[in-house]
Amino acid sequence: MVVDFAKRMDMGVVNTYFQKREEHRVTYKSGGRRTQVDYILCRRGNLKEISDCKVVVGESVARQHRMVVCRMTLMVCKMKRSKLVKKTKWWKLKKEECCEEFRQKLRQALGGQVVLPDDWETTAEVIRETGRKVLGVSSGRRKEDKETWWWNEEVQDSIQRKRLAKKKWDMDRTEQNRQEYKELQCRVKREVSKAKQKAYDELYTRKSTTDAIFALRILMEKYRDGQRELHCVFVDLEKAYDRVPREELWYCMRKSGVAEKYVRVVQDMYERSRTVVRCAVGQTEEFKVEVGLHQGSALSPFLFAIVMDQLSEEVRQESPWTMMFADDIVICSESREQVEENLKTWRSALERRGMKVSCSKTEYMCVNEREGSGTVRLQGEEVKKVQEFKYLGSTVQSNGECGKDVKKRVQAGWNGWRKVSEVLCDQKISARIKGKVYRTVVRPGMLYGLETVSLRKRQESELEVAELKMLRMMEGKRSDSPEPSCVSMKSDRSMGLPIAFRDRDSSTNVRSQKKKSNISRNQLDSIFQELEHKVITLIKNELKRFRKLLGPDYPACTEREVEDKEDLHSVREGALKITLHVLKNMNHTDLLTHCTTLVVTLYNGPVPSIICSTQ
């Protein structure tokens, strides 16, 4: 397959052009098998730029795969400095003073003639020369387009204070002025970030998929709580983008108020458009495209939204009874007959203008369904009745639950995890980079659409368990480790930088905490070593005492021993328990009985519990 592809695309397999040892040619090694499966391809015209290609031993990019390195020399072309084209400042003619001065100078240059000369070239040159003298000429440099539409008073005040602090620091290079400037700089960054986020939130208000999902779920919950039926039909358009008639597109653009010059620009884009299809054996011949919108164009979604807005203007009801997002249409009603009638109206309105409703893919769902509610029919065929439907990427169920959606979100999170697992599980990559990749790739897929539902504790637990397992694997810990992870799905901290994925300052704090814990652990070890020595010494002394006690020439107790007996009563009782327990396990029954009898006779007071148990 690789050889066929290289031959078809006129490319060379770089690995085969250099003589190397076997160790520097093996790219896959597993289970005693060594083979070469990873290759680097290059156009034959660029083979002269390649000087070496080999396998780096000891470096693994993926499991069982080794890194293939290609060394090549590239010619870096110097960027030529473009010539600056000076332009006349014709825009100054908008000012009345400049316009009047230009008229006077032009009349003087033309000799006071009211009628222009017949030679247009001479007249045009006089006009251009007069404009350069009166209006001036630009430098030719392109003016930087600075976007200031999101600026507010807080941002402007912060920037002004930062500028003053910078001037103060430039005049007096002290540490205090520098610290003040750095603090104001960080504050300006925060203010700018807040202003941009607020502006983007206002821009996308009621334009995202989550708003449509939330509206549908709220409607379903209200009817479920009221024990009433809600009938929903999810309309599917057959080849929506490819069926838009061009004449209908121009008509809808003009009716929506689009300027005629923009309509003509779009018409020029679609006029005599031709395309090819790339397949396994190459590219097909060119063919004309006379209907539909361009696939992959950034303008096509906007044009399709204009068309759908105009086509559905006559039949569209107010939200939430009719919800549209691109070609995803939901028709809702309280009765089955009404939703069936609305579906027929939509079909006739769309098909009359060149679109087509797919009967096989259009589905019907009833919320809080009662017995014998029936189904919806379209063109004599029954519309498929379902208990769940994936609307805009989120699964809605007829019973109003979200358990299946949570499971699918967890699965989507694991799918995203597997795509970048080689990065997240690589111990050579810093935790901060892993955290950024995780929050960018994995977490959005896991949490998509869940802000529109009310999760139960069990469902929150499913999400939390999945995330904790991922984070443990990222940290190189086993999934059954009893140590809790640093981030939880329920914590607010998980929405920002996780504790394990902090910046450099936080990592310094973590290192200092680890250092303190190591110091306390070392102190604890020394204390227990000393304690072990003292306990062993105490047990040895008590064993010597018991040995003397069992001897025939045991002397009477002295006064000092009588005083110590009261102080060390509990200690000796503990040592006695240990001794009798060990004798019992050693099956020295005679010695155990003799020792117990002798101790009972010498005890003045209550008999220890261990002696009673041995008796």
C-alpha positions in Angstrom: 0.0 0.0 0.0 2.8 2.4 0.9 4.7 1.6 -2.4 1.5 2.0 -4.5 0.8 5.4 -2.8 4.4 6.6 -3.3 4.4 5.5 -6.9 1.1 7.1 -7.7 2.1 10.4 -6.0 5.7 10.4 -7.4 7.3 10.2 -4.0 10.2 8.3 -2.6 10.5 6.2 0.6 13.3 8.0 2.4 14.1 5.1 4.8 15.3 3.0 2.0 17.9 5.5 0.6 20.5 5.1 3.4 22.4 2.1 4.5 22.0 1.6 8.3 22.5 -1.1 10.9 19.5 -3.2 11.7 19.0 -1.4 15.0 18.6 1.9 13.2 16.1 0.5 10.7 13.7 -1.3 13.0 10.7 1.0 13.8 8.4 -1.6 15.6 9.5 -3.9 18.3 7.2 -6.1 20.4 7.1 -9.6 21.7 10.4 -10.6 20.1 9.3 -9.3 16.7 11.3 -6.6 14.9 10.0 -5.0 11.7 9.9 -1.8 9.8 6.4 -0.3 9.5 7.0 3.5 9.8 8.2 5.4 6.8 8.9 9.0 5.7 7.8 9.9 2.2 9.2 12.8 0.2 8.7 14.2 -3.2 11.4 13.1 -5.6 12.2 16.6 -6.5 13.2 17.3 -2.9 15.3 14.1 -2.3 18.5 16.1 -2.8 17.7 18.1 0.3 17.7 15.0 2.6 21.0 14.0 4.0 20.1 11.3 6.5 17.2 9.2 7.8 17.4 6.7 10.7 15.6 5.4 13.8 16.4 6.8 17.2 17.0 4.0 19.6 15.5 4.4 23.0 12.9 7.0 22.1 9.3 5.7 21.8 6.7 7.9 20.2 3.9 5.4 20.7 3.6 2.0 22.2 6.2 -0.4 20.6 7.0 2.3 18.0 10.3 4.1 17.7 11.0 7.6 16.5 12.1 8.0 12.9 14.3 11.1 12.3 14.9 12.7 8.9 17.7 15.3 8.5 17.3 17.7 5.6 18.6 21.0 4.5 16.1 23.7 3.6 16.9 26.9 1.7 15.5 29.8 3.7 14.5 32.5 1.2 14.8 36.0 2.5 11.6 38.0 2.4 11.9 40.8 -0.1 10.8 44.1 1.3 7.8 45.2 -0.6 7.8 48.6 -2.2 5.7 51.2 -0.4 3.0 52.5 -2.7 2.2 56.1 -1.8 -1.4 57.1 -2.3 -3.2 60.4 -2.6 -5.4 61.2 0.4 -8.6 61.5 -1.6 -10.7 60.9 1.5 -9.9 64.4 2.6 -12.4 65.6 0.0 -15.2 64.7 2.4 -14.2 67.9 4.4 -15.8 71.0 2.9 -12.7 73.1 3.4 -10.4 70.7 1.5 -12.9 70.2 -1.2 -13.2 74.0 -1.9 -9.5 74.4 -1.9 -9.1 71.5 -4.3 -11.6 73.1 -6.7 -9.8 76.4 -6.7 -6.3 74.9 -7.3 -7.7 72.6 -10.1 -9.3 75.6 -11.9 -6.0 77.5 -11.7 -4.1 74.5 -13.1 -6.6 74.2 -16.0 -6.2 77.9 -16.8 -9.6 79.0 -15.6 -11.4 77.0 -18.2 -15.0 75.9 -17.5 -15.0 73.2 -20.1 -12.4 70.4 -19.7 -9.9 69.8 -22.5 -10.5 67.0 -25.0 -7.3 65.2 -24.0 -8.4 63.1 -21.1 -4.9 61.9 -20.2 -3.7 65.4 -19.8 -6.7 66.3 -17.7 -6.3 63.2 -15.5 -2.7 64.0 -14.8 -3.5 67.6 -13.8 -6.2 66.3 -11.4 -3.8 63.8 -9.9 -1.0 66.3 -9.5 -3.3 68.9 -7.9 -4.6 66.2 -5.5 -1.1 65.3 -4.4 -0.2 69.0 -3.8 -3.4 70.0 -2.0 -4.5 66.8 -0.2 -1.1 65.3 0.4 0.3 61.8 0.0 0.3 58.8 2.4 3.6 57.1 3.5 2.5 53.9 1.9 2.6 51.9 5.1 -0.4 49.8 6.0 -2.2 51.0 9.0 -2.6 48.4 11.7 -6.2 47.5 12.3 -6.7 47.7 16.0 -10.0 46.3 17.3 -11.3 48.6 20.0 -15.0 47.7 19.8 -14.8 45.8 23.1 -13.2 48.6 25.0 -15.1 50.0 28.0 -14.3 52.6 30.7 -12.7 50.1 33.1 -10.3 48.9 30.4 -9.4 52.5 29.3 -8.8 53.6 33.0 -6.6 50.5 33.6 -4.5 51.1 30.5 -4.0 54.8 31.4 -2.9 53.9 34.9 -0.5 51.4 33.4 1.0 53.9 31.0 1.6 56.4 33.9 3.2 53.6 36.0 5.5 52.8 33.0 6.6 56.4 32.6 7.2 56.6 36.4 9.4 53.5 36.3 11.3 54.7 33.2 12.2 57.9 35.1 13.0 56.3 38.4 14.3 52.7 38.1 13.4 51.5 41.6 12.1 48.2 42.7 8.9 49.7 44.1 8.1 51.4 40.8 8.8 48.2 38.9 6.5 46.2 41.3 3.7 48.8 40.9 4.0 48.6 37.1 3.9 44.8 37.1 0.8 44.7 39.3 -1.0 47.2 37.0 0.1 45.2 34.0 -1.5 42.1 35.4 -4.6 44.0 36.3 -5.0 45.3 32.8 -4.7 41.8 31.4 -7.5 40.6 33.7 -9.7 43.6 32.7 -9.1 43.1 29.0 -9.9 39.3 29.3 -13.1 40.1 31.2 -14.2 42.7 28.6 -13.5 40.4 25.7 -15.3 37.5 27.3 -18.3 39.7 28.0 -18.4 41.0 24.4 -18.2 37.4 23.0 -20.9 36.2 25.4 -23.2 39.0 24.2 -22.3 38.2 20.6 -23.2 34.5 20.9 -26.3 35.1 23.1 -29.1 32.8 21.9 -27.0 31.7 18.9 -25.4 28.5 20.3 -26.7 24.9 20.2 -27.0 24.8 24.0 -29.7 27.4 24.0 -31.9 25.3 21.6 -31.2 22.2 23.7 -32.1 24.0 26.9 -35.4 25.4 25.4 -36.5 21.9 24.3 -35.6 20.3 27.6 -37.5 23.0 29.6 -40.6 22.5 27.5 -40.5 18.7 28.0 -40.0 19.1 31.7 -43.0 21.4 32.1 -45.3 19.0 30.3 -43.9 16.0 32.2 -44.5 17.8 35.5 -48.1 18.8 34.4 -48.8 15.2 33.4 -49.7 16.3 29.9 -48.7 15.0 26.5 -46.2 16.8 24.3 -45.8 15.7 20.7 -42.5 16.5 18.9 -41.5 15.8 15.3 -37.8 16.1 14.3 -37.8 17.0 10.6 -34.8 15.9 8.5 -34.1 17.6 5.1 -32.6 15.4 2.4 -29.3 16.7 1.2 -30.1 20.2 2.6 -27.0 22.0 1.3 -27.0 20.3 -2.1 -30.6 21.0 -2.9 -30.7 24.8 -2.5 -31.7 26.3 -5.9 -29.5 29.2 -7.0 -32.4 31.4 -8.1 -34.1 30.8 -4.8 -30.8 31.9 -3.1 -30.6 35.2 -4.9 -34.3 35.9 -4.2 -33.9 35.2 -0.4 -30.8 37.4 -0.2 -32.6 40.3 -1.8 -35.7 39.8 0.4 -33.6 39.7 3.5 -32.2 43.2 2.7 -28.7 42.2 1.5 -27.1 44.9 -0.6 -27.2 44.3 -4.3 -23.4 44.6 -4.6 -23.0 41.7 -2.2 -25.6 39.6 -4.1 -23.5 40.2 -7.3 -20.3 39.1 -5.5 -22.0 35.9 -4.4 -23.3 35.3 -7.9 -19.8 35.8 -9.3 -18.5 33.1 -6.9 -21.1 30.6 -8.0 -21.0 31.4 -11.8 -19.5 28.7 -13.9 -18.3 26.8 -10.8 -16.6 23.5 -11.4 -15.3 20.9 -9.0 -13.5 17.6 -8.8 -13.8 14.6 -6.4 -10.7 13.1 -4.9 -10.8 9.3 -4.5 -8.5 6.4 -3.9 -7.3 6.2 -7.5 -6.8 9.9 -7.9 -9.1 12.8 -9.0 -12.1 12.7 -11.2 -12.6 14.9 -14.2 -14.1 18.4 -13.6 -17.8 18.7 -13.7 -20.2 21.6 -13.3 -22.1 22.4 -10.1 -25.3 24.2 -10.9 -27.3 23.7 -7.7 -26.6 23.8 -4.0 -24.1 25.6 -1.9 -20.4 25.2 -1.9 -19.2 22.5 0.5 -16.5 23.7 2.9 -17.1 27.4 2.3 -17.3 29.7 5.4 -20.1 31.7 3.7 -22.3 28.7 3.0 -23.8 28.4 6.6 -24.8 32.0 6.5 -26.4 31.7 3.1 -28.2 28.6 4.1 -29.6 30.3 7.3 -30.9 33.2 5.1 -32.6 30.7 2.8 -34.2 28.7 5.6 -35.3 31.9 7.4 -37.2 33.1 4.3 -38.6 29.7 3.3 -40.1 29.1 6.7 -41.4 32.6 7.3 -45.0 31.7 6.4 -45.2 28.4 8.4 -42.9 29.1 11.3 -44.5 29.5 14.7 -43.1 31.2 17.7 -40.5 29.5 19.9 -40.6 26.9 21.5 -43.3 25.4 19.3 -41.0 25.6 16.3 -37.2 25.6 16.8 -34.6 25.7 14.0 -30.9 25.5 14.1 -29.5 25.3 10.5 -31.3 22.2 9.0 -32.3 20.8 12.4 -36.1 21.5 12.8 -38.3 20.6 15.7 -42.1 21.0 15.6 -43.9 20.7 18.9 -47.6 20.6 19.7 -50.0 19.5 22.5 -52.0 17.2 20.2 -50.9 14.5 17.7 -53.3 15.8 15.0 -52.0 19.3 15.2 -48.3 18.3 15.0 -49.2 16.1 12.0 -51.0 19.0 10.3 -48.0 21.3 11.0 -45.6 18.7 9.5 -47.7 18.6 6.3 -47.6 22.4 6.1 -43.8 22.4 6.5 -43.4 19.7 3.8 -45.5 21.5 1.2 -43.8 24.9 2.0 -40.3 23.5 1.7 -40.8 21.2 -1.3 -42.6 24.0 -3.2 -39.3 26.0 -3.1 -36.9 23.2 -4.1 -36.2 21.5 -0.7 -37.2 17.9 0.2 -38.2 16.4 3.6 -36.9 12.9 4.2 -39.7 10.6 5.4 -37.4 7.8 6.4 -35.2 10.0 8.6 -37.9 12.2 10.1 -38.8 10.9 13.6 -41.6 11.4 16.1 -41.5 11.4 19.9 -44.2 11.7 22.5 -43.5 13.0 26.0 -45.6 11.6 28.9 -47.3 9.3 26.4 -50.6 7.7 27.3 -52.0 4.4 26.0 -53.3 4.5 22.4 -51.8 7.9 21.4 -51.0 6.6 17.9 -48.3 7.9 15.6 -47.9 10.6 12.9 -48.3 9.9 9.2 -46.6 11.8 6.3 -47.5 11.1 2.7 -49.4 8.0 3.7 -46.4 6.6 5.6 -46.0 6.3 9.3 -43.2 8.4 10.8 -40.8 6.4 12.9 -41.7 6.6 16.5 -38.7 6.7 19.0 -38.2 7.0 22.7 -35.0 9.0 22.4 -33.5 11.4 19.8 -30.1 12.9 19.4 -30.8 16.6 18.9 -27.8 18.9 18.2 -25.5 16.3 19.8 -27.5 15.9 23.0 -29.8 12.9 23.6 -33.3 13.8 24.7 -35.6 11.0 26.1 -39.4 10.8 26.1 -39.5 10.3 29.9 -37.5 13.5 30.5 -34.5 11.6 32.0 -30.9 12.3 31.1 -29.2 9.0 32.1 -28.4 7.9 28.6 -27.1 11.3 27.7 -24.7 11.2 30.6 -23.4 7.8 29.6 -22.9 9.0 26.0 -21.0 12.0 27.3 -18.7 9.8 29.4 -18.1 7.7 26.3 -17.4 10.8 24.3 -14.9 11.9 26.9 -13.1 8.6 26.7 -13.0 8.8 22.9 -11.4 12.2 23.2 -9.0 10.8 25.8 -7.9 7.9 23.6 -7.0 10.4 20.8 -4.5 12.2 23.0 -3.6 9.4 25.5 -0.1 9.2 24.2 0.4 12.8 25.3 -1.5 12.7 28.6 0.2 9.5 29.8 3.7 10.5 28.8 5.7 11.1 32.0 8.2 13.3 30.1 5.5 16.0 29.4 4.9 18.5 32.2 1.6 18.4 34.2 0.8 21.9 33.1 0.8 21.0 29.4 -1.2 17.8 30.1 -3.8 20.0 31.9 -4.2 22.3 29.0 -4.6 19.4 26.5 -7.1 17.7 28.9 -9.2 20.9 29.3 -9.1 21.5 25.5 -9.8 18.1 24.1 -11.3 15.8 26.7 -13.5 17.9 29.1 -15.5 19.9 26.5 -16.7 16.6 24.9 -17.6 15.2 28.3 -19.6 18.2 29.5 -21.3 19.2 26.2 -25.0 19.9 26.7 -24.9 18.9 30.4 -25.4 22.5 31.6 -29.0 22.2 30.3 -30.0 19.3 32.5 -30.4 18.7 36.2 -28.1 15.9 37.2 -28.7 13.5 40.0 -26.1 12.4 42.5 -25.6 9.1 40.7 -25.1 10.8 37.4 -22.7 13.3 38.9 -20.8 10.3 40.4 -20.5 8.7 37.0 -18.9 11.8 35.6 -16.7 12.3 38.6 -15.5 8.7 38.6 -14.6 8.9 34.9 -12.6 12.2 35.4 -10.8 10.9 38.5 -9.8 7.8 36.6 -8.4 9.9 33.7 -6.5 12.2 36.1 -5.0 9.2 38.0 -3.8 7.7 34.7 -2.3 11.1 33.7 -0.4 11.2 37.0 0.8 7.6 36.5 -1.2 6.2 39.4 -3.3 3.0 39.4 -7.0 3.3 39.1 -7.6 1.4 42.4 -5.3 3.7 44.4 -6.9 4.8 47.7 -5.4 8.2 47.4 -8.0 10.8 46.2 -7.3 12.9 43.1 -6.7 16.6 43.3 -9.7 17.6 41.1 -13.3 16.6 41.2 -16.1 17.2 38.7 -18.3 18.9 41.3 -15.6 21.4 42.5 -15.4 24.9 41.0 -11.7 24.5 40.9 -12.1 21.8 38.2 -13.4 24.4 35.7 -10.1 26.3 35.9 -6.6 25.0 36.3 -6.6 21.8 38.2 -4.4 21.7 41.3 -2.1 19.2 39.7 -1.9 21.5 36.6 -0.9 24.8 38.1 1.6 27.2 36.9 5.2 27.5 37.9 4.6 29.4 41.2 2.1 26.8 42.4 4.4 24.0 41.6 7.0 25.7 43.8 4.4 25.7 46.6 3.8 22.0 46.0 7.5 21.3 46.2 7.8 23.2 49.4 4.9 21.3 50.9 6.6 18.0 49.9 9.8 19.1 51.5 8.0 19.9 54.7 6.3 16.5 54.7 9.7 14.8 54.1 11.1 16.7 57.1 8.2 15.7 59.4 8.5 12.1 58.2 12.3 12.0 59.0 11.5 13.4 62.5 8.9 10.7 63.0 11.3 8.0 62.0 13.9 9.1 64.5 11.3 9.3 67.3 10.1 5.7 66.6 13.7 4.4 66.4 14.3 5.8 69.9 11.0 4.5 71.1 11.8 1.0 69.8 15.1 1.0 71.6 13.4 2.0 74.9 10.6 -0.5 74.6 13.0 -3.3 73.9 15.1 -2.3 77.0 12.0 -2.2 79.1 10.9 -5.7 78.0 14.3 -7.1 78.7 14.3 -5.7 82.2 10.9 -7.1 82.9 11.9 -10.5 81.6 14.9 -10.5 83.9 12.6 -9.7 86.8 10.3 -12.5 85.9 13.3 -14.9 85.7 14.4 -13.9 89.2 10.8 -14.3 90.4 10.7 -17.9 89.2 14.1 -18.7 90.8 14.3 -20.5 94.2 16.6 -17.9 95.8 14.4 -14.9 95.0 14.9 -12.3 97.8 12.2 -10.3 99.5 11.1 -7.0 98.1 12.9 -4.0 99.3 11.3 -0.7 100.1 12.4 0.9 96.8 10.8 -2.0 94.9 7.6 -1.5 96.9 7.5 2.1 95.9 8.2 1.3 92.2 5.5 -1.3 92.3 2.8 1.3 92.6 4.3 3.5 89.9 5.0 0.7 87.4 2.0 -1.4 88.0 0.4 -0.8 84.6 3.7 -1.2 82.8 4.5 -4.5 84.4 1.0 -5.8 83.8 1.5 -5.1 80.1 4.8 -6.8 80.1 3.3 -9.7 82.0 0.5 -10.1 79.4 3.1 -10.2 76.6 5.2 -12.9 78.5 2.2 -15.1 79.4 0.8 -14.9 75.8 4.1 -15.9 74.3 4.5 -18.8 76.7 1.0 -20.0 75.9 1.7 -19.9 72.1 5.0 -21.9 72.8 3.0 -24.7 74.5 5.0 -24.5 77.8 2.0 -25.4 79.9 3.9 -26.4 83.1 6.0 -23.2 83.1 2.8 -21.1 82.3 0.9 -22.7 85.2 3.8 -22.3 87.7 4.4 -18.7 86.7 0.7 -17.9 86.9 0.4 -19.4 90.4 3.5 -17.6 91.7 2.4 -14.2 90.4 -1.1 -14.6 91.9 0.5 -15.3 95.3 2.7 -12.2 95.0 0.0 -9.8 93.8 -1.4 -7.6 96.4 -4.7 -6.5 94.9 -6.8 -7.4 92.0 -5.6 -10.2 89.7 -4.7 -9.1 86.2 -7.2 -10.0 83.5 -4.6 -11.9 81.4 -4.0 -14.3 84.4 -7.8 -14.9 84.8 -8.0 -15.7 81.1 -5.1 -18.2 81.3 -6.7 -19.9 84.3 
